[in-house]
Amino acid sequence: VYERLHPAGPPVSAAQMLAEARLGEGAPEGRPYLFANFVTTVDGRATLGGNTRGLGGPADLEMLLELRGVADAVLVGSGTVRVEGYGRLVNDADRRARRAAAGLAPDPAAVVISRGLDLPWDAGLFAAPDQPVIVYTGSAAGAPEVAAPVEIVRLADCTAVAALTDLRRRGVRALLCEGGPRLFRALLGDGLVDELFLTLAPLLTADPGERGLLPGPSLPEPAKLTLTWALSAGPELFLRYVVANAADRIASTSE
Ligand SMILES: NC(=O)c1ccc[n+]([C@@H]2O[C@H](COP(=O)([O-])OP(=O)(O)OC[C@H]3O[C@@H](n4cnc5c(N)ncnc54)[C@H](OP(=O)(O)O)[C@@H]3O)[C@@H](O)[C@H]2O)c1
């Protein structure tokens, strides 16, 4: 249960808040509606000891799983798959049943964009036989046999825009991006991020060795955020922001 700080209201579940958010309805013509989810320290570090395990508590995990619950597909960076491993995205049968009842596929596709196809093929994501995976790549390299049903989509110009255009053609309207920071920076630079769900973990590390939420280069101008809601659960804050003028951001600033 999450306390509603802004706008104020009675306590609520993540499932209820996200069902009411109807994220897919905001999808423009040519791409899905893209909402990113991160957990960071209060000083903006997206890792602790090189990964996310020590950052988020149970309420953060619950929010992440419920975000997956409303997504048609889940975009995740290859660096994140390498570190976090992953597995079947919606592992809980009740959650899959709720998705099916809402008219969604029981398992959202996992989506990876990898220009070089240098992927951690031994990661849990590729070992899950029930987890559909779509890999967009600009490489002609082969891919090994893995347990997960993986579709390799070769793009002449392997950009996030091209991948998102193809996803929309496949009917993906609500696209959750779980990072990591480098992919997020590129998507933001390309004007493709509509919302940011940010969990603030009650920590400060000032550790320059940990990855920040947005590794450089700097944005040409600050991306303006509008706070849609603020929730709390125990010591964690859950902030939902709309990213202004996503479509206008300059493509040339991406990595
Ligand atoms: N706190 C959180 O919520 C959170 C969330 C996720 C991850 N993390 C942490 O972040 C770390 C991993 O993140 P990361 O930033 O290193 O990697 P990442 O963003 O997960 O993945 C980066 C990879 O994405 C691919 N990519 C595709 N298109 C790209 C583009 N336009 N620009 C840049 N990259 C593009 C690149 O592979 P190709 O060169 O093959 O294209 C690149 O190597 C891990 O330590 C993980 O634990 C934290």
The ligand as a Tripos MOL2 file, in Angstrom:
@<TRIPOS>MOLECULE
LIG
   48    52     1     0     0
SMALL
NO_CHARGES

@<TRIPOS>ATOM
      1 N1         18.6290    1.9760  -10.8510 N.am      1 LIG1
      2 C1         17.9350    1.5080  -11.8500 C.2       1 LIG1
      3 O1         16.7060    1.6540  -11.8700 O.2       1 LIG1
      4 C2         18.6390    0.7850  -12.9670 C.ar      1 LIG1
      5 C3         17.9190    0.3720  -14.0880 C.ar      1 LIG1
      6 C4         18.5980   -0.3000  -15.1000 C.ar      1 LIG1
      7 C5         19.9580   -0.5420  -14.9900 C.ar      1 LIG1
      8 N2         20.6200   -0.1170  -13.8880 N.ar      1 LIG1
      9 C6         22.0810   -0.3640  -13.7830 C.3       1 LIG1
     10 O2         22.6990    0.2610  -14.8810 O.3       1 LIG1
     11 C7         23.8020   -0.5260  -15.3430 C.3       1 LIG1
     12 C8         23.6120   -0.8540  -16.8100 C.3       1 LIG1
     13 O3         23.2890    0.3100  -17.5280 O.3       1 LIG1
     14 P1         24.1980    0.8520  -18.7100 P.3       1 LIG1
     15 O4         23.9090    2.2960  -18.8150 O.co2     1 LIG1
     16 O5         25.6030    0.4230  -18.4720 O.co2     1 LIG1
     17 O6         23.7000    0.0160  -19.9460 O.3       1 LIG1
     18 P2         22.2560   -0.0560  -20.6680 P.3       1 LIG1
     19 O7         21.7170    1.3200  -20.8360 O.co2     1 LIG1
     20 O8         21.4300   -1.0760  -20.0010 O.co2     1 LIG1
     21 O9         22.6590   -0.6730  -22.0730 O.3       1 LIG1
     22 C9         23.5450    0.0300  -22.9040 C.3       1 LIG1
     23 C10        23.5820   -0.6540  -24.2240 C.3       1 LIG1
     24 O10        22.3980   -0.3490  -24.9390 O.3       1 LIG1
     25 C11        22.6910   -0.4620  -26.3060 C.3       1 LIG1
     26 N3         22.1010    0.6500  -27.0510 N.ar      1 LIG1
     27 C12        21.2240    0.5460  -28.0620 C.ar      1 LIG1
     28 N4         20.9390    1.7230  -28.5810 N.ar      1 LIG1
     29 C13        21.6820    2.6290  -27.9150 C.ar      1 LIG1
     30 C14        21.8560    4.0410  -28.0400 C.ar      1 LIG1
     31 N5         21.1850    4.7560  -28.9470 N.pl3     1 LIG1
     32 N6         22.7170    4.6590  -27.2090 N.ar      1 LIG1
     33 C15        23.3880    3.9590  -26.2770 C.ar      1 LIG1
     34 N7         23.2710    2.6080  -26.1160 N.ar      1 LIG1
     35 C16        22.4210    1.9570  -26.9390 C.ar      1 LIG1
     36 C17        24.1910   -0.4270  -26.4500 C.3       1 LIG1
     37 O11        24.5910   -1.6860  -26.9820 O.3       1 LIG1
     38 P3         25.1050   -1.7370  -28.5050 P.3       1 LIG1
     39 O12        26.3690   -0.9540  -28.5300 O.co2     1 LIG1
     40 O13        25.2360   -3.1830  -28.8230 O.co2     1 LIG1
     41 O14        24.0330   -1.0650  -29.3100 O.co2     1 LIG1
     42 C18        24.7270   -0.2010  -25.0800 C.3       1 LIG1
     43 O15        25.8880   -0.9430  -24.7980 O.3       1 LIG1
     44 C19        23.8340   -1.7590  -14.4960 C.3       1 LIG1
     45 O16        24.7940   -1.5680  -13.4850 O.3       1 LIG1
     46 C20        22.4370   -1.8260  -13.8850 C.3       1 LIG1
     47 O17        22.4840   -2.4380  -12.6430 O.3       1 LIG1
     48 C21        20.0030    0.5530  -12.8910 C.ar      1 LIG1
@<TRIPOS>BOND
     1     1     2 1
     2     2     3 2
     3     2     4 1
     4     4     5 ar
     5     4    48 ar
     6     5     6 ar
     7     6     7 ar
     8     7     8 ar
     9     8     9 1
    10     8    48 ar
    11     9    10 1
    12     9    46 1
    13    10    11 1
    14    11    12 1
    15    11    44 1
    16    12    13 1
    17    13    14 1
    18    14    15 2
    19    14    16 1
    20    14    17 1
    21    17    18 1
    22    18    19 2
    23    18    20 1
    24    18    21 1
    25    21    22 1
    26    22    23 1
    27    23    24 1
    28    23    42 1
    29    24    25 1
    30    25    26 1
    31    25    36 1
    32    26    27 ar
    33    26    35 ar
    34    27    28 ar
    35    28    29 ar
    36    29    30 ar
    37    29    35 ar
    38    30    31 1
    39    30    32 ar
    40    32    33 ar
    41    33    34 ar
    42    34    35 ar
    43    36    37 1
    44    36    42 1
    45    37    38 1
    46    38    39 2
    47    38    40 1
    48    38    41 1
    49    42    43 1
    50    44    45 1
    51    44    46 1
    52    46    47 1
@<TRIPOS>SUBSTRUCTURE
     1 LIG1         1 GROUP 0 **** ****
